[in-house]
Amino acid sequence: MATHVSAAKRARQTVRKTLVNRARGSRVKTFIKNVETAIAAGDKKAAEAAFRAMQPELHRAAAKHVMHKNAVARKLSRLSARIKAI
């Protein structure tokens, strides 16, 4: 348990930020899953549309430090390559 006022405040902030970051991470995973589902179905137009919707969400996650920027770049690159291969 926090014994200082500042430590207690920091604990409260951490709880709030954890909830927000979990929601952001879950949202990113949903967008990625939508792209992968379209790729698995072999629907290039749907995959491209889902990819365009996913891009800003991944960049937002990187900007908010929910995901590392290199991980975002890697995911975008690999999914783009898979879409092009359809």
N, C-alpha and C positions, 0 to 999 in steps of 0.2 A: 504494500500500500504506500502511496506517495505521502511523504511527511512534510513537504514544502508546498506552498500555494502554487508556485510556478510548475512544480512537478505534477501536481494534480491537474492543472490546466492543460499541460502537455499531454497527459493521459487522455483527457476528454477530447482534445483535438485529434489525437491518434485514432480514437474509436470512430469519429465522424469521417476522417479521411479514409480509413480502411473501408468503410461501407461504400463510399463514393468510388474508390478505386476498384473494388470488387465488382461494382455495377458496370464500370467502364470496361473492365476486362471481360466480363460476361458478354457485353454488347459486341466487343471485338470478335470474340469467339463465334457468336451468332452470324456475323457478317462473313467470316471466313468459311463457316459451315455452309452458308448459302452458295458461295462460289464453288466449293468442293462438290456439293450436291449437283449443281448444274454441269460441272465437268464430268462427273460420273455418269450423268444422264446422256452426255454427248451433245448437249444443246449449246452450241457456241454463242448464239445471240444472248441467251439467258445468262450464260457464264460471263460474257462481256459486260452486260448490264449490272450484274451482281458485283463484278470486279470494280466497275466505276463507282458504285455505291460504297464499296468497302474501302477504297483508297483514302478518302478524307478521314474516315473513322480510324484507320490505322495511324495516319499521320497525327491525328489528334491525340491518340494514345501515347505516341512517342513524345509529343510536345508536353503532355501532362506527366511524363515519366512513369506511365503505367507499363509500358513496354520499352525496351532499349531500341534506339534508332536503328542499329544494325540488324536487329531481329525483324523489325518492320520492313527494312529494305530487302532482307532475305526472303521473307514471306511474299512480298509483292513480286519479286523477281521470279521466284519459283512458280507461283500461281499464274503469272503472266506467260511463262514458258509453257505451262501445261495447257493453257487456253489456246495458245498459238499452235500447239501440236494436234488439236482436235481437227 
